[in-house]
Amino acid sequence: MSDVTLPDVLTSVEGGVGRIRLNRPKAIHALTPAMVEIITRALLAWRKDDAVVAVMIDHAEGRGFCAGGDIALIANSAKTDCVKAEQFFFHEYRMNHLLFVYDKPVVTFMDGITMGGGVGIAAPSRYRVATERTTFAMPETGIGLFPDVGGGWFLPRLPGRVGAWLAATGARIDGADALSVGMASHYVLSDALEDVKARIIADPANLPAILNAAQAPCPPAKLDAQRDDIDCLFASDRYEEILAALEADGSEWARKQLSVLATKSPQTVKVALRQLAEGAKFTDFADNMRNEYRIGHHVIRRPDFVEGVRALIFDKDNAPKWSPATTEDVTDVLIDSLFAPLPPEKEWTPLPELGATSS
């Protein structure tokens, strides 16, 4: 019997449930352009299909739900004409927006690693299930990027300054933490997931009740102990003021944050803080995605992104040489340029199939 190569995303309709299963385990299901296209096509088809009552998104096998996007593709494109990178962002952001405005309930199972592009699938879903294996993060400032795929909308809407802290430091939180701050809607033990999925397929109209009944006692959120420090020391939208507050505090936790921040691109930490401040004011998710596409267009043309990927992904020397190298050298003029509008024909737009839909 010859080997059968399965696609990187498996789609099917079981019962009244449209199923999307990420199936690229060797890359922890990191999203490629083809995967984004498959997901988008399935979601659009099921919007108009009365036989599909709900949508379920998970991963087929492996140690995580989704580790992000295809960083190698984006970085290699950024070294040349940036066209493939821009196309990837454009279509990925359309998928993020489609999930956000989707009329039918969507449940995403964040079992294991859920970072970057994986957050972009999970966060706009109506139901977001975390487990004891969940590791949630937006680590983009470590590679000279920024917390995109809707991070500008979701992160500033978390309690207090948790979103700013997650964006700036790239901190990893677990399933209990994700539930505590609202990134997860439910906490279910991983051993129970297959039973929960089977129940949903058998009775999709009762999806909320099934998830509620499956909730396990959640351990105390470790993040709760840091919430006061986060709200106090990350209170400012200006990076210099955050660093000054951490220096003045001098506690062990503050020193650890300073050590972590010292490894990040000063440019992209400043970008992330402004991105979240602007995102908090948007009333339409599409406006947020248009803003993020502008940032992405400009940031990939700056040296920090290619250098960050080189240091952390390709060469793995973990010694990026950021440019500008210091916070002080990242001027407001530079940051303004990274938020500049694009020519009208290059701006991001939602899927034409959605018509005037917005939210």
C-alpha positions in Angstrom: 0.0 0.0 0.0 1.4 3.4 -0.9 1.7 6.2 1.7 -1.1 8.7 1.5 0.0 12.3 2.2 -2.8 14.1 4.0 -3.2 17.9 3.7 -1.9 20.2 6.4 -5.5 21.0 7.3 -8.3 18.4 7.5 -11.8 19.6 7.0 -15.0 17.6 7.3 -18.6 17.8 8.4 -19.6 15.4 11.1 -23.1 15.5 12.4 -23.9 19.2 12.3 -20.3 20.2 13.0 -17.9 21.7 10.5 -14.5 20.3 11.7 -11.1 22.0 11.0 -8.1 20.0 12.2 -4.6 21.5 11.9 -2.4 18.7 10.6 1.2 19.8 10.4 2.6 18.2 13.5 6.3 18.5 12.7 5.9 22.3 12.7 3.5 22.3 15.7 0.9 23.1 13.1 2.4 26.5 12.2 0.2 28.1 9.5 1.2 28.3 5.9 -0.6 30.2 3.1 -2.2 27.0 1.9 -3.5 26.2 5.4 -5.1 29.7 5.7 -6.7 29.2 2.3 -8.2 25.9 3.3 -9.6 27.2 6.6 -11.1 30.3 5.0 -12.7 28.3 2.2 -14.3 25.9 4.6 -15.6 28.7 6.9 -17.1 30.5 3.9 -18.8 27.4 2.6 -20.3 26.5 6.0 -21.7 30.0 6.6 -24.4 29.3 4.0 -24.8 25.6 4.8 -27.9 25.0 7.0 -26.6 21.5 7.8 -23.7 23.0 9.7 -24.7 24.2 13.2 -21.3 24.9 14.7 -17.6 24.8 13.9 -14.9 23.0 15.8 -11.2 23.8 15.4 -8.4 21.6 16.9 -5.2 19.8 15.9 -5.0 16.3 14.7 -1.9 15.2 16.6 1.3 16.5 18.2 2.2 18.6 21.2 0.5 21.8 20.5 -2.5 23.4 18.8 -0.6 26.0 16.7 2.9 27.5 17.2 2.3 30.5 15.0 2.7 31.4 11.3 5.2 30.3 8.8 8.0 32.6 10.0 10.6 31.2 7.6 8.4 32.1 4.6 7.8 35.6 5.9 11.5 36.2 6.7 12.7 34.9 3.4 10.2 37.1 1.6 11.3 40.1 3.8 14.9 39.6 2.5 13.7 40.2 -1.1 10.5 42.1 -2.3 8.2 41.3 0.7 5.4 40.2 -1.7 4.8 36.7 -0.3 5.0 38.0 3.3 2.4 40.7 2.5 0.1 38.2 0.8 0.4 35.9 3.8 -0.5 38.7 6.2 -3.3 39.9 4.0 -5.1 36.5 3.8 -4.3 35.4 7.4 -5.9 38.6 8.7 -8.9 38.0 6.5 -9.3 34.6 8.1 -8.9 36.2 11.6 -11.6 38.7 10.8 -13.9 36.1 9.3 -13.7 34.1 12.6 -14.5 37.3 14.6 -17.7 38.1 12.7 -18.7 34.4 12.1 -22.5 34.0 12.7 -22.3 30.4 13.8 -20.6 29.3 17.1 -17.0 28.4 16.8 -15.1 26.4 19.5 -11.3 26.2 19.4 -9.4 23.7 21.5 -6.2 25.3 22.7 -4.6 22.1 23.9 -0.8 22.5 24.2 1.2 25.3 22.5 -1.0 28.2 21.3 1.1 31.1 20.1 1.0 33.8 17.5 -1.0 32.6 14.5 -2.7 30.0 16.8 -3.9 32.8 19.0 -5.2 34.5 15.9 -7.5 31.5 15.4 -8.5 30.9 19.0 -9.0 34.5 20.2 -11.8 35.5 17.8 -13.6 32.1 18.4 -16.8 32.4 20.5 -15.6 29.5 22.8 -11.9 28.9 23.6 -11.1 25.8 25.6 -7.8 25.6 27.6 -6.4 22.5 29.2 -3.7 21.7 31.8 -1.3 21.5 28.7 -2.0 24.9 27.3 0.9 27.3 26.8 -0.3 30.6 25.6 1.9 33.4 24.3 2.4 36.2 21.8 6.2 36.1 21.6 6.7 38.3 18.5 8.8 41.1 20.1 11.6 38.5 20.5 11.9 38.2 16.7 11.4 41.9 15.8 7.8 41.5 14.9 4.7 42.5 16.9 1.6 40.8 18.4 -0.5 40.8 15.2 -3.4 38.5 14.1 -5.7 40.6 16.2 -3.5 41.1 19.2 -4.1 44.8 19.0 -7.8 44.2 19.7 -7.7 41.3 22.2 -4.7 42.2 24.4 -5.8 45.7 25.5 -9.2 44.2 26.4 -7.7 41.8 29.0 -7.9 42.9 32.6 -5.7 45.8 33.7 -2.3 45.8 32.0 -2.0 42.1 31.4 -2.2 42.6 27.7 0.6 45.2 27.6 2.8 42.9 29.7 2.1 39.8 27.5 2.8 41.9 24.3 6.0 43.5 25.6 7.6 40.5 27.3 6.2 37.6 25.2 5.5 35.9 28.5 4.0 32.4 28.4 0.9 31.7 30.5 -0.8 28.4 31.2 -4.4 27.3 30.9 -5.5 28.4 34.3 -4.0 31.8 33.7 -5.7 32.0 30.3 -9.0 31.3 31.9 -8.4 33.8 34.7 -7.8 36.7 32.3 -10.5 35.7 29.8 -8.4 34.4 26.9 -10.0 31.0 27.5 -13.7 30.6 28.1 -13.5 27.1 29.5 -11.0 24.8 31.2 -11.3 21.1 30.4 -8.8 18.3 31.2 -7.0 17.0 28.1 -8.1 13.4 28.8 -11.7 14.5 28.5 -11.4 16.3 25.2 -12.3 13.5 22.8 -15.4 12.8 24.8 -16.4 16.5 24.7 -15.8 16.6 21.0 -17.9 13.5 20.4 -20.7 15.0 22.5 -20.7 18.3 20.5 -20.8 16.3 17.2 -23.8 14.4 18.5 -25.6 17.5 19.7 -24.1 20.7 18.3 -27.1 22.8 19.2 -26.2 22.2 22.9 -22.5 23.2 22.5 -22.5 25.8 25.3 -24.1 23.4 27.8 -21.8 20.6 26.8 -18.7 22.8 27.4 -20.1 24.1 30.7 -20.8 20.5 31.9 -17.2 19.4 30.9 -15.4 22.1 32.9 -12.9 20.8 35.3 -11.9 22.4 38.6 -9.2 24.8 37.6 -6.1 25.2 39.7 -5.3 28.6 41.0 -3.9 31.0 38.4 -0.3 31.7 39.1 -0.7 35.0 37.2 -3.1 36.3 39.8 -0.1 36.8 42.2 1.5 39.2 39.7 -1.5 41.1 38.6 -0.9 44.1 40.9 2.7 44.4 39.9 1.7 44.1 36.2 -0.9 46.8 36.5 1.4 49.1 38.4 4.7 48.6 36.7 3.4 48.2 33.1 0.9 51.1 33.5 2.4 53.4 30.9 2.1 53.1 27.1 5.6 54.6 26.9 8.4 52.0 27.0 10.8 54.3 28.8 8.3 54.8 31.6 7.8 51.1 32.0 11.6 50.5 32.2 11.9 53.3 34.8 9.1 51.9 36.9 10.7 48.4 36.9 14.2 49.9 37.8 12.7 51.9 40.6 10.7 49.0 42.0 13.8 46.7 42.2 11.9 43.6 43.3 13.0 40.2 42.1 10.0 40.1 39.8 10.8 43.5 38.4 14.4 42.6 37.8 13.3 39.4 35.9 11.1 41.5 33.6 14.0 43.9 32.9 16.1 40.9 32.0 13.5 39.5 29.7 12.9 42.9 28.1 16.6 43.4 27.5 16.4 40.5 24.9 13.6 42.1 22.9 13.7 44.5 20.0 13.3 48.0 21.4 11.6 49.1 18.2 9.0 46.4 18.3 8.2 46.7 22.0 7.4 50.4 21.3 5.4 49.3 18.3 3.4 46.8 20.4 2.6 49.3 23.1 1.3 51.9 20.6 -0.5 49.1 18.7 -2.4 48.1 21.8 -3.2 51.7 22.8 -4.7 52.3 19.3 -6.4 48.9 19.3 -8.2 49.7 22.6 -9.9 52.6 20.9 -11.2 50.8 17.8 -14.9 49.9 17.7 -14.6 47.8 14.6 -12.3 44.7 14.4 -11.7 45.4 10.7 -10.2 48.7 11.6 -7.8 47.0 13.9 -6.8 44.5 11.3 -6.2 47.3 8.8 -3.9 48.9 11.3 -2.0 45.7 11.9 -1.6 45.2 8.2 0.0 48.6 7.9 2.4 47.9 10.7 3.3 44.5 9.2 3.9 46.1 5.8 6.4 48.5 7.3 8.0 46.4 10.1 9.1 43.6 7.8 11.1 46.2 5.8 13.0 47.1 9.0 16.2 45.3 9.9 15.0 43.9 13.2 12.6 41.3 11.8 15.1 39.5 9.6 17.8 39.8 12.3 15.4 38.4 15.0 14.4 35.5 12.9 18.1 34.8 12.1 19.1 34.8 15.7 16.2 32.8 17.2 14.9 30.6 14.3 17.7 30.1 11.8 21.1 30.3 13.5 19.7 29.9 17.0 22.5 31.9 18.6 19.9 33.9 20.6 22.1 37.0 20.1 20.2 39.4 17.8 21.8 42.7 17.1 18.8 45.1 17.1 18.8 48.3 15.1 18.2 50.8 16.7 20.0 49.0 19.6 18.6 51.1 22.5 15.2 52.3 23.5 16.3 55.9 23.4 17.3 55.6 19.8 13.9 54.4 18.7 12.4 57.8 18.0 8.7 58.8 17.8 9.3 59.7 14.2 10.4 56.1 13.4 7.4 54.7 15.2 5.1 57.1 13.4 6.5 55.9 10.1 5.6 52.2 11.0 1.9 53.2 11.5 1.6 55.2 8.3 -1.3 54.5 6.0 -0.7 52.6 2.7 -1.7 53.7 -0.8 -5.4 52.9 -1.1 -4.9 50.0 -3.5 -2.5 48.4 -0.9 -4.7 48.7 2.2 -6.1 45.6 3.9 -9.8 44.8 3.3 -12.1 42.1 4.7 -13.2 39.2 2.5 -15.6 40.5 -0.2 -18.0 37.6 0.6 -18.7 39.4 3.9 -20.2 42.4 2.2 -20.6 45.3 4.7 -20.2 43.0 7.7 -18.2 44.5 10.5 -18.0 44.3 14.3 
